């Protein structure tokens, strides 16, 4: 019995996202200037402490934005390459191992995963809208978005993208032929 070394769509997006350059310099896209700084000091905290707490929150938020930005662009690039290849009757074979744990060729998985990739590619846009709404309510504030506005539209999409994918060697060759930087050779993320 021959084992097929497969890699999930989630792992592929993560691998590509590590190579997406940031669109900003310094520590991140956000700074104090992005927020109204009329923070109320409930316990008469020292202004320096309040400023430090704001800097910590901004730093964490910048890291989160970086991940959202990179994964959104990685999902968009992967979707573009796979979609165009399919349209001309080319591209890697899609596999689904969700039912039995064994990879099965599946055109249904392709349709499902590409719909999820499109949603994921717009994650940064939806986050920016939420961030802009939060900025107008003062800082620090909680940025809340409906779950469907996040990385995944539906409950279960994350798990689904972990059981849909490609033969590792085939997707590596495909990405290389489309000049899409990735780190799939360097990882051991696979399902045999």
N, C-alpha and C positions, 0 to 999 in steps of 0.2 A: 504494500500500500504506500503510495507516494503522498507526502505531505506538501501542501501548498503554503508558502510563506506569504501571508497577506498583511496589509497595513490598512488601518481604518482612515476614513475621511477626516475624522477629528485629529488623528496623529499627523496627517498630511498638512492640514491647515496650520497646526502648531509648528511643524517643521518649516514651513514657508514663512510664517510670521516672524520667526527669529531673524530673517534676512530683510525684512521690510524696514527701510530707513525711516527715522523720525523726521517730521517736518518742522522741527524747531531746534533751537540750540539752548544752551544753558541747562537748567534743571527740569524744564518742562513747559508746557503751553500756558499754565496758569501762574499768576502772581497775585499779590495783594491788589494790584490795580484792577484785576478782573472782578473784584467784589466790593460791595459797599461795606465799609469797615465800622459801622456803627454798632459794634458788639456791646451788649449790655453786660456789665460786670455785676452779677448777682451778689457776690460775696466780697465786693470791693477788691478784686484781684489787682495786683500790680499790672500796669499797662504792658510791661515787658513780658510778663507771664502770658497775658492774653495774646500778644504778638507771637510768642513762641508756639503757643497752642495752635494758632492759625497757620503758622509755617509748617507745623507737623501735619496738619490736615491737608494743606495744599500739596505737600510732598507726596503723601499717600494717594491723593486724588490724581496727581500727575502720573504716578506709576500706573494707576488703574486706567487712565486715559491712554497711556502708551500701549498697554495691552489691547485695549479696545481698538485703537487705531490700527495696530499691526495685524490683528486677527481679522478685522474688517477688510483690509486691503489684501490679505492672503486669501480669504474666502472669495473675494471678487476675482482675483487673478486665476485661482484654481477653477472657478465656475466658468470664466471666459474661455480658458483653454479647453476644458472638457466639453463645453457646449459647442464651440466651433469645430472641434474634432468630430463630435457626433454628427453634426450637420453635414459634414463632407464624407461621412461613413468611415471615419478613422478613429483612433483613440484606444485607450486601454479597455479591457473587459471589466465590467462591474460585477462585484460579488457581494452576496448577502449571507452572513453566517448567523443571523439572529434566530432562526427557527430551530436549528438542530446543532448549532455550534460548528457545523461543517460548511465551508464556503461553497455557495451555489451561484452560478451565473444568473444575473437578474436585471432585466431592463426596468422593472418596477423600482428597484433600489436606486437606479440612476435618476429616475424622475423625482423620487422622494428626496434624495440627497441634494439634487440641484436646486430644488425649491428651498431647502433649508440653507444652502450656501448663499442663495440670493438674499434671504432674510438676514443672514449673518453679515453679509457684505454691507448692509445699511445700518449696522449696529452703531457705528460712530456717529452717523447722522442723527439717529434717534437720541443718542446720549447727549449730543450737543444741544438739542432742543430742550431736554430736561435740565441740563446744566444752565442754560440761559434763563430758564424759568426760576431756578434756584438762586441765581446771582441777584435777581431783582428783589428777593425776599430778605436779603442781608446775609452776612457771613459770621459765624459758621452756620450752615444749614444742612439739612439732610436732603440729598438728591434722591427723589423717589420717582421711579418709573414703573409703569405696569409691567408685570412679568413678560407679557408678549412683546414689549418694546425692547427687551434685553437681547442677549445673544441668540436665544432660541425663541421661536414664536409659540410653540406648543410644549406642554409637559411631555416628556418622553423623547423629544428631538435629540437631546444630548446623548441619551443611551442609544438611540437609533443610529446616530453618526459614528458610534463606536463599533457597530456590527455591520457596517457597509464600507466597502473599500475595494482594493485592487491587489493583484499580485505585486509584491514589493519590487521585484526587478523590472516589471513592466511599467509601473508608475514612475520609477526612477528614470528609466529610459525616456518616457514620455515628457516628464518635467525638464530633463536635460535638453531634449530636442526643441523645447519651447523656451529655452533660456530662463527658466524659472528657478531661482536659487532656492535650495532646500538643504536640510541636514538629514535626510532619510538614510544615507549611507552610514552616518555616525551614530545612529540610534539603534537600540535593540527592541524597539516597540514593534511587536509583531504578534500575530496569532497564527499558530501552526495548526 
